[in-house]
Amino acid sequence: MSEPRINDRIRVPEVRLVGPNGEQVGIVRVEDALRLAAEADLDLVEVAPMAKPPVAKLMDFGKFKYEAALKAREARKNQVNTVIKEIKLRPKIDPHDYGTKKGHVERFLRGGDKVKVTIMFRGREQSRPELGFRLLQRLAEDVLELGTVESAPKQDGRNMIMVLAPTKKKSEAMAEQRRARTSAAPAGAEADAAPEAVEATPVAEAPAVAADQA
């Protein structure tokens, strides 16, 4: 959006004037409003140009812009982007591999990330879509405490896809992880072992690199 018109750029005969503390002054000629602004060492800023007459306010426009920029910067700093991780499974996955992949899904959901689960059909497996559907249903039930089904299983060519959403927001999950790390590692104590890391890159906001395929 373009900046509002201020001072001499306000080209209307009269404005509904608002004082620096929000008080209603009333409808005045724009020349009088500019004089009041100059006397108070403030700017006359048109805040509602479509009103009849337009609404203008006495304020320090430079200070207003500076504070608005600070608020926008703080909002961007506190913003947490939602990430979608990806896990790929085969319809006839063995129990051990299923447990490993389920653990990945649980870790992602616990971290506040969404998970895209893809069942890959090959050859004659494509004639048995119910195998993939049942596997996705089973996974959704196994992680029910951590996530819910955001996008139900659906066929996409040779694949079947389901999206799980975490029950906790990303910011809540990150705060909880920080508290857990703080309580688990007393000051001056060395960790007995490094935490296991599982790499999976986002597939929504960045190119996807899936977890190891089954």
Contacts in CASP RR format, 6 or more apart in sequence:
PFRMAT RR
TARGET T0000
AUTHOR 0000-0000-0000
METHOD contacts of the structure
MODEL  1
MSEPRINDRIRVPEVRLVGPNGEQVGIVRVEDALRLAAEADLDLVEVAPM
AKPPVAKLMDFGKFKYEAALKAREARKNQVNTVIKEIKLRPKIDPHDYGT
KKGHVERFLRGGDKVKVTIMFRGREQSRPELGFRLLQRLAEDVLELGTVE
SAPKQDGRNMIMVLAPTKKKSEAMAEQRRARTSAAPAGAEADAAPEAVEA
TPVAEAPAVAADQA
4 45 0 8 1.000
4 46 0 8 1.000
4 47 0 8 1.000
4 49 0 8 1.000
5 11 0 8 1.000
5 45 0 8 1.000
5 46 0 8 1.000
5 49 0 8 1.000
6 43 0 8 1.000
6 44 0 8 1.000
6 45 0 8 1.000
6 46 0 8 1.000
6 61 0 8 1.000
7 34 0 8 1.000
7 37 0 8 1.000
7 43 0 8 1.000
7 44 0 8 1.000
8 34 0 8 1.000
10 30 0 8 1.000
10 34 0 8 1.000
10 44 0 8 1.000
10 46 0 8 1.000
10 54 0 8 1.000
10 56 0 8 1.000
12 30 0 8 1.000
12 53 0 8 1.000
12 54 0 8 1.000
13 29 0 8 1.000
13 30 0 8 1.000
13 53 0 8 1.000
14 27 0 8 1.000
14 28 0 8 1.000
14 29 0 8 1.000
14 30 0 8 1.000
14 53 0 8 1.000
15 27 0 8 1.000
15 28 0 8 1.000
15 30 0 8 1.000
15 33 0 8 1.000
15 44 0 8 1.000
15 46 0 8 1.000
15 53 0 8 1.000
15 54 0 8 1.000
15 55 0 8 1.000
15 56 0 8 1.000
16 24 0 8 1.000
16 26 0 8 1.000
16 27 0 8 1.000
16 51 0 8 1.000
16 53 0 8 1.000
16 54 0 8 1.000
16 55 0 8 1.000
16 56 0 8 1.000
17 24 0 8 1.000
17 25 0 8 1.000
17 26 0 8 1.000
17 27 0 8 1.000
17 28 0 8 1.000
17 33 0 8 1.000
17 36 0 8 1.000
17 56 0 8 1.000
17 57 0 8 1.000
17 58 0 8 1.000
18 24 0 8 1.000
18 25 0 8 1.000
18 47 0 8 1.000
18 55 0 8 1.000
18 56 0 8 1.000
18 57 0 8 1.000
18 58 0 8 1.000
19 25 0 8 1.000
19 57 0 8 1.000
19 58 0 8 1.000
20 40 0 8 1.000
20 42 0 8 1.000
20 57 0 8 1.000
20 58 0 8 1.000
20 59 0 8 1.000
22 57 0 8 1.000
25 36 0 8 1.000
27 53 0 8 1.000
28 36 0 8 1.000
30 44 0 8 1.000
30 56 0 8 1.000
33 44 0 8 1.000
33 56 0 8 1.000
33 58 0 8 1.000
34 44 0 8 1.000
36 44 0 8 1.000
36 58 0 8 1.000
37 43 0 8 1.000
37 44 0 8 1.000
37 58 0 8 1.000
40 58 0 8 1.000
42 58 0 8 1.000
42 59 0 8 1.000
42 60 0 8 1.000
43 58 0 8 1.000
43 59 0 8 1.000
43 60 0 8 1.000
43 61 0 8 1.000
43 62 0 8 1.000
44 56 0 8 1.000
44 57 0 8 1.000
44 58 0 8 1.000
45 56 0 8 1.000
45 57 0 8 1.000
45 58 0 8 1.000
45 59 0 8 1.000
45 61 0 8 1.000
45 64 0 8 1.000
46 54 0 8 1.000
46 55 0 8 1.000
46 56 0 8 1.000
47 55 0 8 1.000
47 56 0 8 1.000
47 57 0 8 1.000
48 54 0 8 1.000
48 55 0 8 1.000
80 169 0 8 1.000
80 170 0 8 1.000
80 171 0 8 1.000
80 174 0 8 1.000
81 170 0 8 1.000
81 205 0 8 1.000
82 113 0 8 1.000
82 114 0 8 1.000
82 170 0 8 1.000
82 204 0 8 1.000
83 113 0 8 1.000
83 114 0 8 1.000
83 170 0 8 1.000
83 202 0 8 1.000
83 204 0 8 1.000
83 205 0 8 1.000
84 113 0 8 1.000
84 114 0 8 1.000
84 115 0 8 1.000
84 116 0 8 1.000
84 163 0 8 1.000
84 202 0 8 1.000
84 203 0 8 1.000
84 204 0 8 1.000
84 205 0 8 1.000
85 104 0 8 1.000
85 108 0 8 1.000
85 113 0 8 1.000
85 114 0 8 1.000
85 115 0 8 1.000
85 116 0 8 1.000
85 200 0 8 1.000
85 201 0 8 1.000
85 202 0 8 1.000
85 203 0 8 1.000
85 211 0 8 1.000
86 115 0 8 1.000
86 116 0 8 1.000
86 117 0 8 1.000
86 118 0 8 1.000
86 200 0 8 1.000
86 203 0 8 1.000
86 208 0 8 1.000
86 210 0 8 1.000
86 211 0 8 1.000
87 101 0 8 1.000
87 104 0 8 1.000
87 105 0 8 1.000
87 108 0 8 1.000
87 115 0 8 1.000
87 116 0 8 1.000
87 117 0 8 1.000
87 118 0 8 1.000
87 200 0 8 1.000
87 210 0 8 1.000
87 211 0 8 1.000
88 117 0 8 1.000
88 118 0 8 1.000
88 119 0 8 1.000
88 120 0 8 1.000
88 210 0 8 1.000
88 211 0 8 1.000
88 213 0 8 1.000
88 214 0 8 1.000
89 98 0 8 1.000
89 101 0 8 1.000
89 117 0 8 1.000
89 118 0 8 1.000
89 119 0 8 1.000
89 120 0 8 1.000
89 135 0 8 1.000
89 139 0 8 1.000
89 214 0 8 1.000
90 119 0 8 1.000
90 120 0 8 1.000
90 122 0 8 1.000
90 125 0 8 1.000
90 213 0 8 1.000
90 214 0 8 1.000
91 119 0 8 1.000
91 121 0 8 1.000
91 125 0 8 1.000
91 128 0 8 1.000
91 131 0 8 1.000
91 132 0 8 1.000
91 135 0 8 1.000
92 125 0 8 1.000
92 131 0 8 1.000
93 101 0 8 1.000
93 135 0 8 1.000
93 214 0 8 1.000
94 214 0 8 1.000
97 214 0 8 1.000
98 214 0 8 1.000
101 211 0 8 1.000
101 214 0 8 1.000
102 139 0 8 1.000
102 142 0 8 1.000
102 143 0 8 1.000
104 198 0 8 1.000
104 200 0 8 1.000
104 211 0 8 1.000
105 115 0 8 1.000
105 117 0 8 1.000
105 139 0 8 1.000
105 143 0 8 1.000
105 164 0 8 1.000
106 143 0 8 1.000
106 146 0 8 1.000
107 198 0 8 1.000
108 114 0 8 1.000
108 115 0 8 1.000
108 166 0 8 1.000
108 200 0 8 1.000
109 115 0 8 1.000
109 143 0 8 1.000
109 146 0 8 1.000
109 147 0 8 1.000
109 164 0 8 1.000
109 166 0 8 1.000
109 167 0 8 1.000
110 146 0 8 1.000
110 166 0 8 1.000
110 168 0 8 1.000
110 173 0 8 1.000
111 166 0 8 1.000
111 168 0 8 1.000
111 170 0 8 1.000
111 173 0 8 1.000
111 174 0 8 1.000
111 177 0 8 1.000
112 166 0 8 1.000
112 168 0 8 1.000
112 169 0 8 1.000
112 170 0 8 1.000
112 172 0 8 1.000
112 173 0 8 1.000
112 174 0 8 1.000
113 166 0 8 1.000
113 170 0 8 1.000
114 150 0 8 1.000
114 163 0 8 1.000
114 164 0 8 1.000
114 165 0 8 1.000
114 166 0 8 1.000
114 204 0 8 1.000
115 163 0 8 1.000
115 164 0 8 1.000
116 161 0 8 1.000
116 162 0 8 1.000
116 163 0 8 1.000
116 203 0 8 1.000
117 136 0 8 1.000
117 139 0 8 1.000
117 161 0 8 1.000
117 162 0 8 1.000
117 163 0 8 1.000
117 164 0 8 1.000
118 159 0 8 1.000
118 160 0 8 1.000
118 161 0 8 1.000
118 210 0 8 1.000
119 132 0 8 1.000
119 135 0 8 1.000
119 136 0 8 1.000
119 153 0 8 1.000
119 159 0 8 1.000
119 160 0 8 1.000
119 161 0 8 1.000
120 158 0 8 1.000
120 159 0 8 1.000
120 213 0 8 1.000
121 128 0 8 1.000
121 129 0 8 1.000
121 132 0 8 1.000
121 158 0 8 1.000
121 159 0 8 1.000
121 160 0 8 1.000
122 158 0 8 1.000
125 131 0 8 1.000
126 158 0 8 1.000
129 155 0 8 1.000
129 160 0 8 1.000
132 153 0 8 1.000
132 160 0 8 1.000
133 153 0 8 1.000
133 160 0 8 1.000
136 153 0 8 1.000
136 160 0 8 1.000
136 162 0 8 1.000
137 153 0 8 1.000
139 162 0 8 1.000
140 148 0 8 1.000
140 149 0 8 1.000
140 162 0 8 1.000
140 164 0 8 1.000
143 164 0 8 1.000
145 167 0 8 1.000
146 166 0 8 1.000
146 167 0 8 1.000
147 164 0 8 1.000
147 165 0 8 1.000
147 166 0 8 1.000
147 167 0 8 1.000
148 164 0 8 1.000
148 165 0 8 1.000
148 167 0 8 1.000
149 162 0 8 1.000
149 163 0 8 1.000
149 164 0 8 1.000
149 165 0 8 1.000
150 163 0 8 1.000
150 164 0 8 1.000
150 165 0 8 1.000
151 161 0 8 1.000
151 162 0 8 1.000
151 163 0 8 1.000
152 162 0 8 1.000
153 160 0 8 1.000
153 161 0 8 1.000
153 162 0 8 1.000
154 160 0 8 1.000
154 161 0 8 1.000
154 162 0 8 1.000
166 173 0 8 1.000
168 176 0 8 1.000
185 191 0 8 1.000
198 211 0 8 1.000
199 209 0 8 1.000
199 211 0 8 1.000
200 209 0 8 1.000
200 210 0 8 1.000
200 211 0 8 1.000
201 207 0 8 1.000
201 208 0 8 1.000
201 209 0 8 1.000
202 208 0 8 1.000
203 210 0 8 1.000
END
